[in-house]
Structures are given as structure tokens and as C-alpha cells.
Amino acid sequence: MSTRPMQIRLLLVDDQALLRHSLRIAIDREPDLSVVGEAGTGAEAVTAARELRPDLVLMDIRMPELDGIEATRQITHAPSLTDTRVLVLSMFDLDEYVYGALRAGASGFILKDARPDQLIDAIRRVHHGESLFAPTILTTLIEHYLDHRPTDTPMGLAQLTPRETDVLTLVARGRSNDDIAVELTVSHNTVKTHISSLLAKLAARDRAQLVIAAYEHGLIAPRPVRPPLSTGTAPRWSTKP
């Protein structure tokens, strides 16, 4: 007897009804994904999220009444929505949008010119705890931190143990839990324990905010992401597990 896979419940937020319809068709054909609601404004998104409690909100940025950044902030800071993640889908990769969305609590930021398979992959990755950015977005994010890194060491970083600092550094460099375990010669469960401690000490919601913390604290020296060597293939997605 076959069983239906556990579904990821999504809320679609965009002020264009035609785009929402297209997204719903692409998402609902996947056996593990299900669209449970739609919203055309930021205010509607906040209300719908509180009522439906979706696993993931696919959020537009530029909308009437309330923009996607503020809607993201209200959703990710709502006590009843601590398990809801936000993936921003935008036409624009402007610095203020990328930084604003991530600071508001979004777990990823991708562009609307992404292929359907890239979007589906992004939804699954973000739901499972990864933070995800298209290569151009990651470059924009890094450049922002190069220009805005503080010189003082915040108290949050000062209270980390040396091993927690090692783990945070590797998370910010894009290492997976398995990679970190091998590099530090510890168990996978030990890595998970350190990451849980980092989330608590740095008041971070998820992995995306740990990456932000590492850059903001000047823990690592960011390097721009190089473009793909071949222009004949689609660019690979950059992830921060």
C-alpha cells in the first residue's frame, strides 16, 4: 500500500493573479508540494499566514498596502509562525531588497527568471533548513557586507566558544553539516548541537541569519562569487546548508 509523501504547504504571495496561477500549476504538480492559499498584497499575506500557518511563504517584494519585506518581518516575528519560512521571489536584485528581506527573516532570495525546476528545488531546500541565493544575489549580499562590516566585535560573537566560532565560520563558507563534521573531526550530531547553540546565542532564526551574523561580525573575509565558466549552461545555485 503506497502512502502519499508528507507535503510542504505553501502560501503564494504576489500582486499579479496570472503569476500566482502559473506558480500554483507548477507547484501543485509536485507530489510533495501543495498550495494552501494565495495573497495579492502584503497585508493579505500576513493575515493568510496567521490563518493557514503554511510551511513556506513564497513572497513577492513590490506590492500594494504592505511590501514584501515588511510582510516577511511580521510573519517571521509572529509567535504562532515560528516554523514558517519565507522564500522571496522577486524581479529585482537591488541591494536594499536583498539585505532588507534577509534582515526581515527570509531564508532565501531568488529571481523570477529562475527556471521552474530551480524554483521547486529552492522551495524544498529552504523548507529543509538551508538558506539559498542565486549566484548574482549572493554576490550582491557579499558586496554589501564588504561595505558595511563593523570594526568592533559584538557581544554575541564574544560569547561563542572557539569550536562554535569554527562551526560558524564553516557555515558561512557554505559547508554542509557532513562537511563540517569531517573537517573538524566530530560527529554529525555534535555539529547539529553546535549549530543549535549558535542559533540561540546569536538570536538567529535559521541558517541564513547565521551567515548574515558571520559577515556582519567580520568573522570571515567575503569573496565575490565568480560567474560560471561556461555561458552555455544555466548557473548553479549557491546554498548555505
C-alpha positions in Angstrom: 0.0 0.0 0.0 1.6 3.3 -1.1 1.4 6.4 1.0 1.4 10.0 -0.1 4.6 11.8 0.8 4.4 14.4 3.5 3.6 17.7 1.8 5.1 21.1 2.1 2.3 23.5 2.4 2.8 26.8 0.6 1.3 30.3 0.6 1.7 32.2 -2.7 2.1 36.0 -2.4 2.2 38.2 -5.5 0.1 41.1 -6.7 -0.2 39.5 -10.2 -3.0 37.0 -10.3 -1.7 35.4 -13.5 1.7 34.8 -12.0 0.1 33.2 -8.9 -1.9 30.9 -11.1 1.2 29.9 -13.1 3.1 29.2 -9.9 0.2 27.2 -8.4 0.2 24.9 -11.5 3.9 24.4 -11.4 3.9 23.7 -7.6 0.8 21.6 -7.3 2.0 19.1 -9.9 4.8 18.1 -7.4 3.6 15.2 -5.1 5.3 16.7 -2.0 4.2 20.3 -2.5 0.7 21.8 -2.0 -0.5 25.4 -2.4 -2.9 26.1 0.5 -3.6 29.8 -0.1 -2.8 32.9 -2.1 -2.5 36.6 -1.3 -2.2 39.7 -3.5 -0.9 42.2 -1.0 1.5 42.1 1.9 -1.4 42.8 4.4 -3.3 39.8 2.9 -0.2 37.7 3.2 0.2 38.3 6.9 -3.5 37.6 7.6 -3.4 34.4 5.4 -0.2 33.2 7.1 -1.7 33.6 10.5 -4.8 31.7 9.5 -3.3 28.9 7.4 0.1 28.5 9.1 1.9 27.3 6.0 5.3 25.7 6.0 6.7 28.2 3.5 5.6 31.5 2.1 6.7 32.4 -1.5 6.9 36.1 -1.2 7.0 39.0 -3.7 8.6 42.3 -2.8 6.8 45.1 -4.5 3.1 45.0 -3.6 0.4 47.5 -2.6 -0.6 48.2 1.0 2.3 46.5 2.6 5.5 45.5 0.8 7.0 42.0 0.9 9.9 43.0 3.3 7.5 44.3 6.0 5.2 41.3 5.4 8.1 39.0 5.8 9.1 40.7 9.1 5.6 40.4 10.5 5.4 36.7 9.5 8.8 35.6 10.8 8.4 37.5 14.0 4.9 36.2 14.8 5.0 33.8 17.8 2.5 31.4 16.1 4.6 31.2 12.9 8.0 30.1 14.2 8.0 27.1 11.9 7.0 29.1 8.8 9.9 30.0 6.4 9.8 32.7 3.8 11.4 32.4 0.3 11.5 35.8 -1.5 10.8 35.7 -5.3 11.5 39.0 -7.0 12.2 40.6 -10.4 14.8 42.8 -8.8 18.2 42.1 -7.2 18.7 45.5 -5.8 20.9 45.7 -2.7 18.2 47.1 -0.4 15.8 44.4 -1.4 18.3 41.5 -0.7 19.5 42.9 2.6 16.1 44.0 3.7 14.5 40.7 3.0 17.1 38.7 4.8 17.2 41.1 7.8 13.4 40.7 8.0 13.9 36.9 8.4 13.7 35.5 4.9 15.5 32.2 4.4 16.3 32.8 0.7 16.1 35.2 -2.2 15.7 34.1 -5.8 14.8 35.9 -9.0 11.6 35.5 -11.1 13.7 34.5 -14.2 14.6 31.2 -12.4 13.6 28.0 -14.2 10.6 26.1 -12.7 12.9 23.2 -11.6 15.2 25.7 -9.8 12.2 27.2 -8.0 10.9 23.8 -6.9 14.4 22.9 -5.7 14.7 26.1 -3.8 11.4 25.5 -2.1 12.5 22.1 -0.9 15.9 23.3 0.2 14.6 26.2 2.2 11.9 24.1 3.8 14.6 21.6 5.0 16.6 24.3 6.7 19.0 25.6 4.0 19.4 29.2 3.0 19.5 29.8 -0.7 20.5 32.5 -3.1 21.0 32.7 -6.8 24.7 33.4 -7.6 24.0 37.1 -8.5 22.1 37.6 -5.2 24.9 36.0 -3.2 27.4 38.4 -4.9 25.2 41.3 -4.0 24.9 40.2 -0.4 28.7 39.8 0.0 29.4 43.2 -1.6 27.0 44.7 0.9 29.0 43.3 3.9 32.3 44.3 2.4 31.0 47.9 2.5 29.2 47.7 5.9 31.2 45.4 8.2 31.5 46.8 11.7 35.0 47.1 13.2 34.0 46.2 16.8 33.3 42.7 18.0 29.6 42.4 19.1 28.8 40.7 22.4 27.0 37.9 20.5 30.3 36.8 18.9 32.3 37.2 22.1 30.2 34.7 23.9 30.9 31.9 21.4 33.3 29.1 22.3 36.3 28.5 19.9 34.6 25.5 18.5 31.3 27.3 17.9 33.3 30.0 16.1 34.9 27.4 13.9 31.4 26.0 13.1 30.0 29.4 12.3 32.9 30.2 10.0 32.4 27.0 8.1 28.6 27.5 7.8 29.3 31.0 6.4 31.6 29.4 3.8 28.8 27.1 2.6 29.9 23.9 4.2 27.2 21.2 4.9 26.8 19.5 8.3 28.6 16.5 6.9 31.5 18.6 5.6 31.9 20.4 8.9 31.9 17.1 10.8 34.7 15.8 8.6 36.7 19.0 8.7 36.5 19.3 12.5 36.7 15.5 13.1 33.5 15.4 15.1 30.2 13.6 14.8 27.2 14.8 12.7 25.2 15.2 15.9 27.9 17.3 17.5 27.7 19.7 14.6 23.9 19.9 15.0 24.4 20.7 18.7 26.9 23.5 17.9 24.5 24.9 15.3 21.6 24.9 17.7 23.8 26.7 20.3 24.8 29.3 17.6 21.2 29.9 16.7 20.4 30.6 20.4 23.4 32.7 21.2 23.2 34.9 18.1 19.4 35.1 18.3 19.3 33.7 14.7 16.1 32.3 13.2 17.8 29.9 10.7 21.0 29.3 8.7 20.5 32.3 6.6 20.8 34.6 9.6 23.9 32.7 10.8 25.5 33.6 7.5 24.5 37.2 8.0 25.9 37.2 11.5 29.2 35.8 10.3 29.6 38.5 7.7 28.3 41.3 10.0 30.7 40.3 12.7 33.6 40.3 10.3 34.3 36.7 11.1 35.4 35.8 7.6 36.6 37.9 4.6 33.9 37.6 2.0 34.9 36.8 -1.6 32.8 37.6 -4.6 31.2 34.6 -6.3 32.8 34.0 -9.7 30.5 33.6 -12.7 30.2 30.2 -14.3 33.0 29.4 -16.8 30.6 28.3 -19.5 27.8 30.6 -20.7 26.1 27.7 -22.4 24.6 26.3 -19.2 22.4 27.7 -16.5 24.2 28.9 -13.4 24.3 26.7 -10.4 22.5 27.7 -7.3 24.5 28.7 -4.2 23.4 27.3 -1.0 24.2 27.7 2.7 23.2 24.5 4.4 
